Amino acid sequence: MPAFPAYDTNSSSFLLTGFPGLEREYPWLSIPFSCIYAMVLSGNCLVLHVIRTEPSLHEPMFYFLAMLALTDLCMGLSTVRTVLGILWGLSQEVSLDACIAQTYFIHGLSLTESGVLLAMAFDRFTAICNPLRYTSILTSARIIKIGLGILVRSFAFILAPIIRLKFFHYCRSHILSHSFCLHQDLLRLACSDIRFNSFYALALVICTLLFDSMLILVSYILILHSVLSIASREERLKSLQTCVSHICAVLVFYIPIIGLTMVHRFGKHLSPVVHVLMGNIYIIFPPLMNPIIYSVKTQQIRGRIQKWFSMKRE
């Protein structure tokens, strides 16, 4: 890997890390990564297009799904330039301002996805446990308020630590651990007092990601309790099947986060390739899998896509 000089000014650039030791394989690695990003962008655009053009999908569950697809689409767009730029041999350097902007969007979109998954859990809880009041509880106005609340919580609360990154002095190697910028990666290279950012980031994770995951768990405990009280076995299975896609989306989102956290915390002895791979899974896996999950598991979307492609062939 090329050496990168250390600077102590905020006008300097950082060097992104691809796959250490596999630099000669970048032309080959670029092929699957390009295909993955093409699937991320096209898959989420397809879900958004189907929801927008199909009147039968204009209901709360699919409005929240559209929010999830839009979040995943933005996550793909926020990282595609740096990830493919490295593999295509275009550039490994990124300016401080561009790095901070990417950090802001990556972490903001992660919090947004967590919030949307929580809102979708509330949607399933209301539909199963209180079906008669479902449409009166989740009105269009209330859904808009929920969406705006998620955006404010995700992007406003992270402004303070993100802005502080601009005023830090970075006097270490300037070599980042991933092919994109993360808050904890920039803190590792800073020589300024980072205690506020460290404690604030920890508190934010506890108050958002951990809190959201606990509320999702509680909602499914209540859903399970309600479903088990249904006498008919067929009705129980039908109710649970409406939750399968959301449960898969929750697992696809939280398992990579847990894996990346464990690697950063306990995997310092592991190969740098493992760290880079886990970072890419954390960024790419949810946007890649969510359109596939909902296209396969949701009958309305699957039927609409099949109908659309059959019309194209004719």
Stockholm file with secondary structure:
# STOCKHOLM 1.0

chainA/1-314         MPAFPAYDTNSSSFLLTGFPGLEREYPWLSIPFSCIYAMVLSGNCLVLHVIRTEPSLHEPMFYFLAMLALTDLCMGLSTVRTVLGILWGLSQEVSLDACIAQTYFIHGLSLTESGVLLAMAFDRFTAICNPLRYTSILTSARIIKIGLGILVRSFAFILAPIIRLKFFHYCRSHILSHSFCLHQDLLRLACSDIRFNSFYALALVICTLLFDSMLILVSYILILHSVLSIASREERLKSLQTCVSHICAVLVFYIPIIGLTMVHRFGKHLSPVVHVLMGNIYIIFPPLMNPIIYSVKTQQIRGRIQKWFSMKRE
#=GR chainA/1-314 SS CCCCCCCCSTTCEEECCCCTTCGGGHHHHHHHHHHHHHHHHHHHHHHHHHHHHCGGGCSHHHHHHHHHHHHHHHHHHHHHHHHHHHHTTSCCEEEHHHHHHHHHHHHHHHHHHHHHHHHHHHHHHHHHHSGGGHHHHSCHHHHHHHHHHHHHHHHHTTHHHHHHHTTCCCCSCCBCSSSSCCHHHHHHHCCSCCHHHHHHHHHHHIIIIIHHHHHHHHHHHHHHHHHHTCSCHHHHHHHHHHHHHHHHHHHHHHHHHHHHHHHHHHCTTSCHHHHHHHHHHHHHHHHHHHHHHHHHHCHHHHHHHHHHHHHHHC
#=GC SS_cons         CCCCCCCCSTTCEEECCCCTTCGGGHHHHHHHHHHHHHHHHHHHHHHHHHHHHCGGGCSHHHHHHHHHHHHHHHHHHHHHHHHHHHHTTSCCEEEHHHHHHHHHHHHHHHHHHHHHHHHHHHHHHHHHHSGGGHHHHSCHHHHHHHHHHHHHHHHHTTHHHHHHHTTCCCCSCCBCSSSSCCHHHHHHHCCSCCHHHHHHHHHHHIIIIIHHHHHHHHHHHHHHHHHHTCSCHHHHHHHHHHHHHHHHHHHHHHHHHHHHHHHHHHCTTSCHHHHHHHHHHHHHHHHHHHHHHHHHHCHHHHHHHHHHHHHHHC
//
